Amino acid sequence: PRPGAASGGARAALRGPCEPPPPGLDHAVGAAALPPGPMPPGFRQRSPQERTNSVTGPAVTGAGPAGPQPPTASRLALPAADRAGHRDHVGSGPPTYDAEPTALPAADPDALDDLVADTVLDGAHYGACTLRAVSARGDSARFRGEPRRDALLTARFGQGDAALVLVAMATGARATTGAHRAAAEACQWMGRAVGRSQVRLAEDIRTGRRGELKSGLHRLTDRSLGKLRASATLQGIDPDEYTADLRCLLLPADPDCRTRVFFGVGEGGLFRLRGGEWQDIEPRVTETRGGPVVGFGSPPAETPEGDRLTMDLGIPTPPSPYEPAPQAPREPFRFRASVARPGDTLLMCTDGLADPLRGAPELCEYLGGRWSAGEVPGLAAFLADTLVRVKGYADDRTAAAVWEA
């Protein structure tokens, strides 16, 4: 049986004052923060009346999502969503594949630890945020009996208010041998690196030391991916094939700290649901490798949403306190540190969910309607929500969502 929309899990009221960000915190690091780039189809600015009807108005039993809107701005309209129950799919018709797993991956009796479960699900509540995380095989892999190429790691390092929660997710290269192992190794190497530097990382997040934080996480990421390449060499595999896109989120357990730090390399998505509207806040990167970019950053200002910005003048920083310097980076490093507001929902995901969110407005409308209701979904409800299917999108889906009390 498929779980319904009602959740028996932990609830968090969306209320509380808006807290100012720590001094010196950079909210969009990795490329120029302003002006925003073009947004995917279905993103537009809603009128106050539309916002009232779709976010705070009463649920309409049996009402389906409205059709796509023309791309005119950087906000997604959220018409009244169907909150009466869970939907299996959105769009013009059902996807080609069955909704449930069909075939299991082939197993080696001498390497059973290499098997990957179809779905993993996790959650927690620390400080002002509630976390839900899931990783599931896509429709295509379920039908063909292929292992899940996505990996998910959730871990808490430290105790009490000084603890730090890490969510790491990775996607192995498509059509390569051992893609699922590469993704799992990338998460494990990153977890070890963050865990060993937990005390310094937590302190830098609490005090808003943007420069040290960005530099340290960049080095930890490069070092972790360098160990992944070394592992490929030991296995006799081409390092360019035994690789993975890696995305991470750091959440401090301190209830007085609402700083949320995203970093990683490769493709995927980072979205924020604020005031009933989706915002695509994925950090943009340039093709430049190595040294700092001339003109990198933005002058001190505020975004239209009121987020503070600071400058990054490309001034060389001293050696990292976290790890020795690794080899030169092979992929652009993505970094964003932002201060959450009460009522925000932050969503980090792999391409398997990011692509349909950007390409299928119906899915954005559906999830936005369900996640703007003022309650945090339980694990079963979150799993059902994130697996709502869209025809033409059949990759693995891995996602972590953070609800702010």
Residue, then its C-alpha position, 0 to 999 in steps of 0.5 A: p500500500r502507498p502511504g497517504a498524505a497524512s503524516g504521523g511523524a514529527r511536526a514543526a510549527l512554521r513561526g518565529p522571528c526572522e534572525p539576521p545573518p552573522p556578520g561577513l556571511d556570503h550568501a552566494v559564493g561560486a559566481a556573481a550573485l546578481p543579477p539572477g539568471p534566466m529561470p526554467p519554464g513555469f517560474r513567474q512572479r505571483s500577485p498577492q491575491e494568487r499567493t493568498n489563494s494558493v498558500t494560505g487558502p483552504a485546501v480544495t478536495g480533489a482539485g488538481p494543479a493548474g497548467p504551466q505558466p509562461p516563463t516571465a520571472s524567477r518565481l514559481a506560481l503555486p495554484a491551489a494544490d491537491r492536498a487531499g491525497h498522494r498522487d502517483h504522477v503528474g503531467s499529461g499521462p503516466p510514465t512508461y515504467d511501472a511505479e514499483p520495483t520490478a527486477l533486482p540487480a544481479a548478485d555475486p555470492d562472494a561480494l554481497d556487501d556490494l548490493v545496494a538497497d532500492t531505497v534508503l530513508d532517514g530523518a532527524h530534528y536538530g536546532a531549528c530545523t527538521l531533516r528528511a532525506v531519501s535516495a531511491r532507484g529510478d524507474s529505468a533502473r528498477f525495470r532493468g535490474e540495475p543498481r542505484r547509482d545514487a548514494l546518500l549519507t546522513a551523519r551527526f558529528g559532535q554532541g549537543d549544540a556544538a554538533l554538526v549534521l552532514v548530508a552528502m549525496a553523490t551520483g556515479a557516472r552513467a553507463t560505467t562499471g561500479a558507478h554505485r561504488a564510486a558514489a558510495e565511496a565519494c560520500q564516505w570520503m567526504g564524511r570522514a573529512v568533515g567528521r575529522s574537521q567538525v569542531r573547526l567547521a562548526e565554529d566557522i559556521r556559528t561565527g560567520r567566517r565565510g573565507e575560512l569556511k569556503s577555503g576549508l570546504h573546497r580543500l576537503t572536497d578536492r581531497s576527498l575526490g582525489k582519494l576516489r581517483a586513487s581508489a580507482t587506480l588501485q582497482g585498475i579502473d580509469p579514474d575519469e570513469y570512476t567518479a561522481d557528482l557530489r553535493c553536501l549540506l551542513l546543518p549546525a545543531d545550535p538552535d541559535c544558528r540558522t546558517r545552512v551551508f551547501f557545497g560540492v561539485g557536479e550537477g544537481g539542484l538547490f531550491r528554496l521554498r519561501g512564502g509558497e514560492w520556489q526559488d532556484i538558488e543553485p550557485r552558478v559557476t564559471e568555466t575558470r579553473g584554479g585561481p580566483v576570478v577577477g571581479f568575483g562576488s558582488p558589492p555589499a547589498e541585499t537581494p530582492e529577498g533581503d539576503r545580505l551579500t558580501m564581497d569576495l575580492g579574491i585575496p589569497t588565504p593562508p593554508s587551510p586549517y582543515e587539510p593539506a592542499p590537494q591536487a588542482p581541482r578538476e571540477p568547478f566548486r560550488f558553495r553557498a552559505s545562507v541564513a534560513r528564515p522561519g517557514d523556509t524549506l531548503l531542498m538539495c537533490t541530485d539530477g534525478l529530481a532537479d531535472p523534473l523540478r526545472g522541466a515539469p511545472e506540475l511537479c513544482e506545483y504539487l510539491g509546493g502545495r504539499w510542503s507549504a501547508g505548515e507541517v513537516p511530513g513524516l518519513a513515509a509521506f516525504l518518500a511518497d512526495t519525492l517519488v511522484r513521477v513525471k513521464g520522461y524522467a526515470d533516473d534515480r532520485t536523491a533528495a534532502a529537505v530541511w524545514e525551518a521552525 
